[in-house]
Amino acid sequence: MTYVDNELTEEAVPEIWGKLNEYDFGGGAENIDFVIYFDKPNKTCRILMDLYYPEDDFNVPEIDEIAEYYCPVFEDFYKRNKPY
């Protein structure tokens, strides 16, 4: 999943990075990693949320179901914790 933030600065990344990595987003993902990068020409910041599921789990939901669960949870958390 990708979240675009037009206001996040590079200086604020450590603060939000720590909060993202400490929060339990629930759901069925075995592991969640984040990648934050800046698109300087377009003046945007993108936060990628990578979700990992066990290889032997045959009950992994479809991508639409995953997004339906995680997008609102992530956006709500981010709005409450953004460092500006």
The 8 nearest C-alpha neighbors of each residue, nearest first, counted from 0:
[[1, 48, 47, 49, 2, 66, 70, 46],
 [0, 2, 47, 46, 48, 45, 3, 49],
 [1, 3, 46, 45, 47, 4, 0, 74],
 [2, 4, 45, 44, 46, 5, 1, 43],
 [5, 3, 44, 6, 7, 43, 45, 2],
 [4, 6, 43, 44, 7, 3, 42, 45],
 [7, 5, 4, 8, 43, 44, 83, 42],
 [8, 6, 4, 5, 44, 11, 9, 12],
 [9, 7, 10, 11, 6, 12, 44, 37],
 [8, 10, 12, 11, 7, 37, 13, 36],
 [9, 11, 8, 12, 13, 7, 14, 82],
 [10, 12, 8, 9, 14, 13, 82, 15],
 [11, 13, 9, 15, 14, 10, 16, 8],
 [14, 12, 16, 15, 11, 17, 10, 9],
 [15, 13, 16, 17, 12, 11, 18, 82],
 [14, 16, 18, 12, 17, 13, 19, 81],
 [17, 15, 13, 19, 14, 18, 12, 20],
 [18, 16, 20, 15, 14, 19, 13, 21],
 [17, 19, 15, 21, 20, 16, 22, 14],
 [20, 18, 16, 17, 22, 21, 15, 33],
 [19, 21, 17, 18, 22, 16, 32, 33],
 [22, 20, 18, 19, 17, 23, 16, 24],
 [21, 23, 19, 20, 24, 18, 17, 76],
 [24, 22, 25, 21, 20, 19, 26, 31],
 [23, 25, 22, 26, 72, 73, 69, 31],
 [26, 24, 23, 27, 28, 69, 22, 72],
 [27, 25, 28, 24, 68, 69, 65, 29],
 [26, 28, 29, 25, 52, 59, 60, 65],
 [27, 29, 52, 30, 51, 26, 50, 31],
 [30, 28, 52, 51, 53, 27, 31, 50],
 [29, 31, 51, 28, 50, 32, 52, 49],
 [30, 32, 50, 49, 51, 48, 28, 33],
 [33, 31, 49, 48, 50, 30, 34, 20],
 [32, 34, 48, 47, 49, 35, 46, 31],
 [33, 35, 47, 46, 36, 48, 32, 49],
 [36, 34, 46, 45, 47, 33, 37, 44],
 [37, 35, 45, 44, 34, 38, 46, 47],
 [36, 38, 44, 39, 43, 45, 35, 42],
 [37, 39, 43, 41, 42, 40, 44, 36],
 [38, 40, 42, 41, 37, 43, 44, 36],
 [41, 39, 42, 38, 43, 37, 44, 5],
 [42, 40, 39, 43, 38, 37, 44, 5],
 [43, 41, 39, 40, 38, 5, 44, 37],
 [44, 42, 5, 38, 41, 37, 4, 45],
 [43, 45, 37, 4, 3, 36, 5, 38],
 [46, 44, 3, 36, 2, 35, 37, 4],
 [45, 47, 35, 2, 1, 34, 3, 48],
 [48, 46, 1, 34, 33, 0, 49, 35],
 [47, 49, 33, 0, 32, 1, 50, 46],
 [50, 48, 32, 31, 33, 47, 51, 0],
 [51, 49, 31, 28, 30, 48, 32, 52],
 [50, 52, 30, 28, 29, 31, 49, 53],
 [51, 53, 29, 28, 54, 50, 30, 56],
 [54, 52, 56, 55, 29, 51, 28, 59],
 [55, 53, 56, 52, 57, 51, 59, 29],
 [54, 56, 53, 57, 52, 58, 59, 29],
 [57, 55, 53, 58, 54, 59, 52, 60],
 [56, 58, 59, 55, 54, 53, 60, 52],
 [57, 59, 56, 60, 55, 61, 27, 52],
 [60, 58, 57, 56, 61, 52, 27, 53],
 [61, 59, 64, 58, 65, 62, 63, 27],
 [60, 62, 64, 63, 65, 59, 66, 58],
 [63, 61, 65, 64, 66, 60, 67, 59],
 [64, 62, 66, 65, 61, 67, 60, 68],
 [65, 63, 67, 61, 62, 66, 60, 68],
 [64, 66, 62, 68, 63, 67, 69, 60],
 [65, 67, 63, 69, 68, 70, 64, 62],
 [68, 66, 64, 65, 69, 70, 63, 71],
 [67, 69, 65, 66, 70, 64, 71, 72],
 [68, 70, 72, 66, 71, 73, 67, 65],
 [71, 69, 73, 66, 72, 68, 67, 74],
 [72, 70, 74, 73, 69, 75, 68, 67],
 [71, 73, 69, 75, 70, 74, 76, 68],
 [74, 72, 76, 70, 71, 75, 69, 77],
 [75, 73, 77, 71, 76, 72, 70, 78],
 [76, 74, 78, 72, 77, 73, 71, 79],
 [75, 77, 73, 79, 74, 78, 72, 80],
 [78, 76, 74, 80, 79, 75, 81, 73],
 [77, 79, 75, 76, 80, 81, 74, 73],
 [80, 78, 76, 77, 81, 75, 74, 82],
 [81, 79, 77, 78, 82, 76, 15, 18],
 [82, 80, 77, 78, 83, 79, 15, 7],
 [81, 83, 11, 80, 15, 14, 7, 12],
 [82, 81, 7, 6, 11, 80, 8, 78]]
